[in-house]
Each structure stands twice: as structure tokens, then as C-alpha cells.
Amino acid sequence: MRKTERNYNILDTDFYVRVLIVGGGPAGSLSAIALKNYDVTVVEGHQSPGFPVQCAGLISERCYKELKKFSDCKVNDIRGAVFFSPNNNVELEGKVRAVVVERKILDRDLLAKASEHTNVMIKTKFLGVERDKAVLRSMGKRVELDYDYIVGADGVHSTVSKVFNFERPKVYSALQITCKFDCISEDLVEIYFGFSDFFCYAIPFDEFAKIGVISSENPTPILKKLLRWLGERVKGNILELNAGAIPIGLVSFVKNNVMLIGDSAGMVKPYTGGGLYYILKAVEKLEHFPNLKKIQKEYVKDLGIEYKVGMKIAKLYKILEPEDYDYLIGIAKERSDFAKELDMDKPSTLLKLIPLILKIVKKRRILMKLSSLL
């Protein structure tokens, strides 16, 4: 265990509150940084943070502005997106631009920053609790640790969530490759609808792209279908293959002296699968620590409407057919100005456009689907 370097005043009572953070990814590291005035221990099950990679790395500029304080991990700037259906496409630019980051670098830098004020234990797994002590397996040895609070930042398959019987979010599968790619533009993400019950994507950087699939079903045949559809735009061999799981739907994340944060709590945009912005918003609420109930109350107050609208969009993916996407993207070509009102971090910005969209859509079948959810 690493010893922190800090001069403590005898009246500094925060130091005597022991916080165990399970998980050394962005959620765990950012939590540790925010709680640096407490006696914090971070345990990370892998030998280094950021592996295996389970994130495409596309975030908003506002999100990157906050993360840049800790890590200069940007690999590309993105000004907009090209949205594809099987037989149509449209280029749109939203209200907020995006950045592609390298998650391996980001995760490493965040944990390094956290370690300046925190005890960090690598290759250490949280097993459970016995006699009010946390039971860990560190470097093959059993370790017992005293704690006052536990923060479960241990991902979608959270052990903390299982041990303390938290509700679990619905889980989607993700599969992503990295390869050379003939992109439409180096500063445009490509989003493909009509291939899965969520969406597929290509995120460019240099002469490469991260091409991926998100689905509630097996993503492998969907990715193969997408690659066939992209044809000769995919160049050479696959250079990296990553598989992961994406939680969809925020759950109640506080019980007594235990809280979840990040993927373990479903703190992910339900309509994109991205989680870093929502993690940052959750970390802001740690100013109320150790009042865990207030943390949850303030987080839901801040982002509840975003989850509500985001879940409706995610449900819409499931009921729209490929020909529906063809039609809607055709409409988007005629009214591309609508996209200027949309914020990639805030799906609630869609609300004021709904009346306009419903007026424009003429196909009754699609109108009924949109009306039923939105």
C-alpha cells in the first residue's frame, strides 16, 4: 500500500473517515481526487488502469475541458456527424463539438493524479465484507481493511453492487475494432442506424477509425454485416479488438454507507452509451460527502430529465425499422438546421424540437412510433 504525503492537523477530522473506493477507472480515480481530504484507499483489480479498453473515447468539448486538467489525452477534434441509414445519409453539426480521447492514457493519468493523495492498491480485488471489514485479495493474498464508507466504481459487473444487493441496470453488448479506414472526413463521426437495435459507429483519428456496434443482442454478426456494408472503405487488417458491456438505465445508487458511481450505477447516457460526462456530474455532487442520500438527490435533480429523455430515445431505436431511418434521415436533410439546437450531453434539448418534428413527419406509421415515446 502506498503511503500518502500530507501533513494532517489534529482537528482535521475528515482524515479519520476511511473511504474504500473499488475500481481505479475514471469513476474511481475522479472520486478519489474529489475526496482527497479523507483517508481514501483505491483498489484496482487489473495490473494497470485502462485495460481492457471498453470505451470508444468520444466525448464533448465541455467534458474534455474538465478532464484536460488531469490528462492531455486528445487524439482528434470532431465537428459533427454523418448519420446513415441503409439507403440514405445526412451530415449534421450540433450545438457542442466533440473530442476523441485515448482512454488508456486518460485512465492512467487520472489514477496517477489520485495516487498523489490516496493509497492505491493494484491487482487487488474486492471480495466482500466480513465482520464490518472489507475483504480483499491483493497479489494473491487475503487482506482485511477497515472502512467507514465504500464507493463502488467497479464497472458494469460491479462486485460492490452484488455484495450489497443493489438493483442492476440493463446491459447491452459492445464490440469495436480499430483499423485503417477511408473516412468521409477526419473531423466527422459516422453513425449507422438500422443495423442493430441501438446503433453502430466509426470514429476517425489519423488514418484509422474505431468501428463499433452496440446492441442488446450478439454484436458479432452485426459488426460483420456492417463491415460488409462499408466494403472497401475498411482497409487492411484489424489492429485491435475490444469487447465490453454498456449499462442502460440509472439505478438507485445509495444504501446506508455504500454508494455506486459510474457504470455500476448505470451513469451512462442511455442513447449513446457514453459515461464520462455523467461521471463528472456525479463527482461534482461529492461535495456533499459523506451525506450519500443528498449526493443521490442532487444528482437526480440535475440529470433526471436527461435520463428520462435518453431512455425514450433508446427505446425508439428498438421500434424503428431500417426504412423508417431512411425516411427520417431524408427529412433531416431538408431541416439540418434543427441539429444546431441539439447538445450531445443533454438530450432534453430535443424536447423543444418535438412539436416541429411531429409536424414535418407525414408517414402515419412513423408518426405513431414517435408520438408513443416522445
C-alpha positions as CSV (number, residue, x, y, z in Angstrom):
1,M,0.0,0.0,0.0
2,R,1.3,3.4,-0.9
3,K,1.7,6.0,1.9
4,T,0.2,9.4,1.1
5,E,2.3,12.5,1.7
6,R,0.2,15.0,3.7
7,N,0.5,17.0,6.9
8,Y,-2.6,16.5,9.0
9,N,-3.9,18.8,11.6
10,I,-5.2,17.1,14.8
11,L,-8.5,18.9,14.2
12,D,-8.7,17.7,10.6
13,T,-11.5,15.1,11.3
14,D,-12.1,14.3,7.6
15,F,-8.8,12.3,7.6
16,Y,-10.2,9.9,10.1
17,V,-13.1,9.0,7.8
18,R,-11.9,5.9,5.9
19,V,-13.2,5.6,2.4
20,L,-12.7,2.5,0.3
21,I,-13.1,3.1,-3.5
22,V,-13.4,-0.1,-5.5
23,G,-12.2,0.4,-9.1
24,G,-9.4,2.5,-10.5
25,G,-11.0,3.7,-13.7
26,P,-12.2,7.3,-14.3
27,A,-15.1,7.0,-11.9
28,G,-12.9,5.7,-9.1
29,S,-10.0,8.0,-9.7
30,L,-12.1,11.1,-10.1
31,S,-13.9,10.2,-6.9
32,A,-10.6,9.8,-5.1
33,I,-9.4,13.2,-6.3
34,A,-12.6,14.8,-5.1
35,L,-12.3,13.1,-1.7
36,K,-8.6,13.8,-1.2
37,N,-9.3,15.3,2.3
38,Y,-10.4,11.9,3.5
39,D,-8.4,8.7,4.3
40,V,-9.0,7.1,0.9
41,T,-7.9,3.7,-0.5
42,V,-8.4,2.8,-4.1
43,V,-8.3,-0.8,-5.1
44,E,-7.9,-1.8,-8.8
45,G,-8.3,-5.4,-9.9
46,H,-6.2,-5.1,-13.1
47,Q,-2.4,-4.7,-13.2
48,S,-2.9,-1.2,-14.8
49,P,-5.8,1.1,-15.4
50,G,-7.4,1.4,-18.8
51,F,-7.2,-2.3,-19.7
52,P,-9.2,-3.8,-21.2
53,V,-10.4,-0.8,-23.2
54,Q,-14.2,-0.7,-23.1
55,C,-14.9,2.9,-24.4
56,A,-14.9,4.4,-27.8
57,G,-13.4,7.7,-26.4
58,L,-15.8,10.2,-28.0
59,I,-16.7,13.0,-25.5
60,S,-18.0,16.6,-25.7
61,E,-15.6,19.5,-25.7
62,R,-17.0,20.6,-22.4
63,C,-16.3,17.2,-20.9
64,Y,-12.7,17.3,-22.3
65,K,-12.2,20.7,-20.9
66,E,-12.7,19.3,-17.4
67,L,-10.6,16.1,-18.0
68,K,-7.7,18.1,-19.6
69,K,-6.9,19.4,-16.0
70,F,-5.6,15.9,-15.4
71,S,-4.7,14.4,-18.8
72,D,-3.8,15.7,-22.2
73,C,-5.3,12.6,-24.0
74,K,-6.9,14.1,-27.1
75,V,-6.3,12.4,-30.4
76,N,-8.8,14.2,-32.6
77,D,-11.3,17.0,-32.8
78,I,-14.8,16.3,-34.2
79,R,-17.1,19.0,-35.6
80,G,-20.1,16.9,-36.4
81,A,-21.5,13.6,-37.6
82,V,-22.8,11.8,-40.7
83,F,-25.9,9.8,-39.9
84,F,-26.5,6.8,-42.1
85,S,-29.5,4.6,-42.7
86,P,-29.1,1.6,-45.1
87,N,-30.0,3.8,-48.1
88,N,-29.6,7.4,-47.0
89,N,-27.2,9.8,-45.1
90,V,-27.0,13.3,-43.8
91,E,-24.3,15.4,-42.3
92,L,-25.2,17.4,-39.2
93,E,-23.4,19.6,-36.7
94,G,-24.8,20.0,-33.2
95,K,-24.6,22.7,-30.6
96,V,-21.5,21.2,-28.9
97,R,-18.4,19.9,-30.7
98,A,-16.7,16.6,-29.7
99,V,-13.2,15.3,-29.0
100,V,-11.7,11.8,-29.4
101,V,-9.6,10.8,-26.4
102,E,-7.3,7.8,-25.8
103,R,-8.7,6.0,-22.8
104,K,-5.6,4.1,-22.0
105,I,-3.8,7.5,-21.4
106,L,-6.7,9.1,-19.7
107,D,-7.2,6.2,-17.2
108,R,-3.5,6.1,-16.4
109,D,-3.2,9.8,-15.8
110,L,-6.3,10.0,-13.6
111,L,-5.1,7.2,-11.4
112,A,-1.7,8.8,-11.2
113,K,-3.2,12.0,-10.0
114,A,-5.4,10.2,-7.5
115,S,-2.4,8.5,-6.1
116,E,-0.9,11.8,-5.0
117,H,-3.4,11.9,-2.1
118,T,-4.6,8.3,-1.9
119,N,-3.5,4.8,-1.1
120,V,-3.7,2.8,-4.3
121,M,-3.6,-1.0,-4.4
122,I,-3.1,-2.5,-7.9
123,K,-4.1,-6.1,-8.7
124,T,-6.4,-6.1,-5.8
125,K,-10.0,-7.3,-5.9
126,F,-12.8,-6.6,-3.6
127,L,-14.4,-9.9,-2.4
128,G,-17.0,-8.8,0.1
129,V,-17.4,-7.8,3.7
130,E,-17.0,-9.8,6.9
131,R,-17.3,-8.6,10.4
132,D,-17.5,-4.9,9.2
133,K,-14.2,-5.2,7.4
134,A,-13.7,-5.2,3.6
135,V,-12.2,-8.5,2.4
136,L,-9.7,-8.1,-0.5
137,R,-7.4,-10.3,-2.5
138,S,-4.2,-8.4,-3.2
139,M,-1.3,-10.0,-5.0
140,G,-2.7,-13.4,-4.2
141,K,-3.1,-12.8,-0.5
142,R,-6.2,-12.2,1.6
143,V,-6.3,-8.7,3.1
144,E,-8.9,-7.2,5.5
145,L,-9.4,-3.5,5.6
146,D,-11.3,-1.2,7.9
147,Y,-13.7,1.3,6.3
148,D,-16.4,3.8,7.1
149,Y,-17.7,4.2,3.5
150,I,-17.5,2.2,0.3
151,V,-17.7,3.7,-3.2
152,G,-18.4,1.1,-5.9
153,A,-16.7,2.3,-9.0
154,D,-16.1,-1.2,-10.3
155,G,-18.0,-1.2,-13.6
156,V,-21.0,-2.8,-15.1
157,H,-20.4,-6.1,-13.4
158,S,-19.8,-4.5,-10.1
159,T,-18.9,-6.8,-7.1
160,V,-19.9,-4.0,-4.7
161,S,-23.4,-3.9,-6.3
162,K,-23.8,-7.7,-6.0
163,V,-22.5,-7.8,-2.4
164,F,-24.9,-5.1,-1.2
165,N,-27.8,-6.2,-3.3
166,F,-28.2,-3.1,-5.5
167,E,-30.6,-3.0,-8.4
168,R,-28.7,-3.8,-11.7
169,P,-29.1,-1.7,-14.9
170,K,-29.9,-3.4,-18.2
171,V,-26.7,-4.4,-20.0
172,Y,-26.0,-4.0,-23.8
173,S,-23.1,-5.6,-25.5
174,A,-20.4,-3.6,-27.4
175,L,-17.8,-4.8,-29.9
176,Q,-15.2,-2.5,-31.5
177,I,-12.3,-2.8,-33.9
178,T,-9.6,-0.4,-34.9
179,C,-8.4,-0.5,-38.4
180,K,-7.4,1.8,-41.3
181,F,-10.5,3.4,-42.7
182,D,-11.4,5.6,-45.7
183,C,-13.5,8.1,-43.7
184,I,-15.7,10.8,-45.2
185,S,-13.9,13.4,-43.2
186,E,-11.3,13.2,-40.4
187,D,-13.5,15.5,-38.3
188,L,-16.8,13.7,-38.7
189,V,-18.0,10.8,-36.7
190,E,-20.2,8.3,-38.7
191,I,-23.3,6.9,-37.1
192,Y,-25.1,3.9,-38.7
193,F,-28.8,3.2,-37.9
194,G,-30.8,0.2,-39.0
195,F,-28.1,-2.5,-38.3
196,S,-28.8,-3.2,-34.7
197,D,-31.4,-2.3,-32.0
198,F,-29.1,0.6,-30.9
199,F,-26.6,2.0,-33.4
200,C,-23.1,1.4,-34.9
201,Y,-20.4,4.0,-35.4
202,A,-17.0,4.8,-36.9
203,I,-14.8,7.3,-35.0
204,P,-11.9,8.6,-37.1
205,F,-8.4,9.5,-35.9
206,D,-5.4,10.0,-38.2
207,E,-5.9,7.4,-41.0
208,F,-7.6,5.0,-38.7
209,A,-11.1,4.6,-37.1
210,K,-12.7,2.8,-34.2
211,I,-15.6,0.9,-35.8
212,G,-18.1,-0.5,-33.3
213,V,-21.5,-1.9,-32.6
214,I,-23.8,-1.5,-29.6
215,S,-26.7,-4.0,-29.3
216,S,-28.9,-5.9,-26.8
217,E,-28.1,-8.9,-28.9
218,N,-24.9,-10.7,-30.0
219,P,-22.9,-7.9,-31.7
220,T,-20.5,-10.1,-33.7
221,P,-22.9,-10.8,-36.7
222,I,-24.0,-7.2,-36.7
223,L,-20.4,-6.0,-36.9
224,K,-19.7,-8.4,-39.8
225,K,-22.8,-7.1,-41.6
226,L,-21.7,-3.5,-41.1
227,L,-18.2,-4.2,-42.3
228,R,-19.6,-5.9,-45.5
229,W,-21.8,-2.8,-46.0
230,L,-18.8,-0.5,-45.6
231,G,-16.9,-2.5,-48.1
232,E,-13.6,-1.2,-49.4
233,R,-13.7,1.7,-47.1
234,V,-12.3,-0.7,-44.5
235,K,-8.6,-1.1,-45.2
236,G,-6.2,-3.8,-44.2
237,N,-6.4,-6.0,-41.1
238,I,-8.0,-5.4,-37.7
239,L,-5.3,-3.9,-35.5
240,E,-7.2,-4.0,-32.2
241,L,-10.4,-5.8,-31.0
242,N,-12.3,-4.7,-27.9
243,A,-15.5,-6.1,-26.3
244,G,-17.4,-4.6,-23.5
245,A,-20.7,-4.1,-21.8
246,I,-22.8,-0.9,-21.5
247,P,-25.3,-0.4,-18.7
248,I,-28.5,1.3,-19.8
249,G,-30.7,2.9,-17.1
250,L,-29.8,4.7,-13.9
251,V,-30.5,2.7,-10.7
252,S,-30.8,3.9,-7.1
253,F,-27.1,4.0,-6.1
254,V,-27.1,4.7,-2.4
255,K,-27.6,2.3,0.5
256,N,-26.5,3.2,4.1
257,N,-22.8,3.8,3.9
258,V,-22.3,2.4,0.4
259,M,-22.7,4.2,-2.9
260,L,-22.2,3.3,-6.6
261,I,-20.7,5.6,-9.2
262,G,-20.1,5.3,-12.9
263,D,-21.1,2.2,-14.9
264,S,-22.0,0.2,-11.7
265,A,-24.9,2.7,-11.2
266,G,-25.9,3.0,-14.8
267,M,-24.4,6.5,-15.0
268,V,-24.3,6.3,-18.8
269,K,-26.1,8.3,-21.5
270,P,-28.9,5.8,-22.4
271,Y,-29.0,7.0,-26.0
272,T,-25.2,6.8,-26.8
273,G,-23.6,4.6,-24.2
274,G,-21.1,7.3,-23.2
275,G,-20.4,7.8,-19.5
276,L,-17.6,10.3,-18.8
277,Y,-19.8,13.4,-18.8
278,Y,-22.2,11.8,-16.3
279,I,-19.4,10.6,-14.1
280,L,-18.1,14.2,-14.0
281,K,-21.5,15.4,-12.9
282,A,-21.7,12.7,-10.2
283,V,-18.2,13.7,-8.9
284,E,-19.4,17.3,-8.6
285,K,-22.0,16.0,-6.1
286,L,-19.4,14.5,-3.9
287,E,-19.1,18.0,-2.4
288,H,-21.9,16.7,-0.2
289,F,-19.9,13.7,1.1
290,P,-20.5,11.9,3.4
291,N,-24.2,12.7,3.1
292,L,-24.8,10.0,0.5
293,K,-28.5,10.5,0.2
294,K,-28.0,14.1,-0.6
295,I,-25.5,13.2,-3.3
296,Q,-28.1,11.0,-4.9
297,K,-30.9,13.6,-4.6
298,E,-28.8,16.3,-6.1
299,Y,-27.6,14.1,-9.0
300,V,-31.1,13.0,-9.9
301,K,-32.3,16.6,-9.6
302,D,-29.6,17.7,-12.0
303,L,-29.8,14.9,-14.6
304,G,-33.1,13.2,-14.1
305,I,-34.7,14.8,-17.1
306,E,-31.7,13.8,-19.2
307,Y,-32.1,10.1,-18.3
308,K,-35.8,10.3,-18.9
309,V,-35.5,11.6,-22.4
310,G,-32.4,9.5,-23.1
311,M,-34.3,6.3,-22.2
312,K,-37.1,7.3,-24.6
313,I,-34.6,7.7,-27.4
314,A,-33.0,4.3,-26.6
315,K,-36.5,2.7,-26.8
316,L,-37.1,4.4,-30.1
317,Y,-34.0,2.7,-31.6
318,K,-35.8,-0.6,-30.9
319,I,-39.0,0.2,-32.7
320,L,-37.7,2.0,-35.8
321,E,-37.2,-0.1,-38.9
322,P,-34.4,0.4,-41.5
323,E,-36.9,2.1,-43.9
324,D,-38.1,4.4,-41.0
325,Y,-34.5,5.6,-40.7
326,D,-34.3,6.1,-44.5
327,Y,-37.4,8.4,-44.2
328,L,-36.2,10.3,-41.1
329,I,-32.8,10.9,-42.5
330,G,-34.4,12.3,-45.7
331,I,-36.3,14.8,-43.5
332,A,-33.1,15.7,-41.6
333,K,-31.5,16.6,-45.0
334,E,-34.3,19.2,-45.5
335,R,-34.1,20.6,-42.0
336,S,-30.4,20.2,-41.0
337,D,-30.8,23.5,-39.1
338,F,-32.6,21.5,-36.3
339,A,-29.3,19.9,-35.3
340,K,-27.9,23.3,-34.2
341,E,-30.2,23.2,-31.2
342,L,-29.0,19.8,-30.0
343,D,-26.5,19.2,-27.3
344,M,-24.8,15.8,-27.3
345,D,-24.7,15.8,-23.4
346,K,-28.2,16.9,-23.0
347,P,-31.0,15.0,-24.8
348,S,-33.5,17.3,-23.2
349,T,-32.6,19.9,-25.9
350,L,-34.6,17.6,-28.2
351,L,-37.8,18.5,-26.3
352,K,-38.4,21.9,-27.9
353,L,-38.0,20.3,-31.3
354,I,-40.5,17.6,-30.9
355,P,-43.6,19.6,-31.9
356,L,-41.7,20.7,-35.1
357,I,-40.6,17.1,-35.9
358,L,-44.2,15.8,-35.4
359,K,-45.5,18.4,-37.8
360,I,-43.0,17.5,-40.5
361,V,-43.3,13.7,-40.3
362,K,-46.1,12.7,-42.8
363,K,-45.9,8.9,-42.6
364,R,-48.5,7.7,-40.1
365,R,-46.7,4.6,-39.1
366,I,-43.5,6.6,-38.1
367,L,-45.6,9.3,-36.6
368,M,-47.3,6.8,-34.3
369,K,-44.0,5.4,-33.1
370,L,-42.5,8.9,-32.4
371,S,-45.7,10.0,-30.6
372,S,-45.9,7.0,-28.4
373,L,-42.5,7.7,-26.9
374,L,-41.7,11.4,-27.3
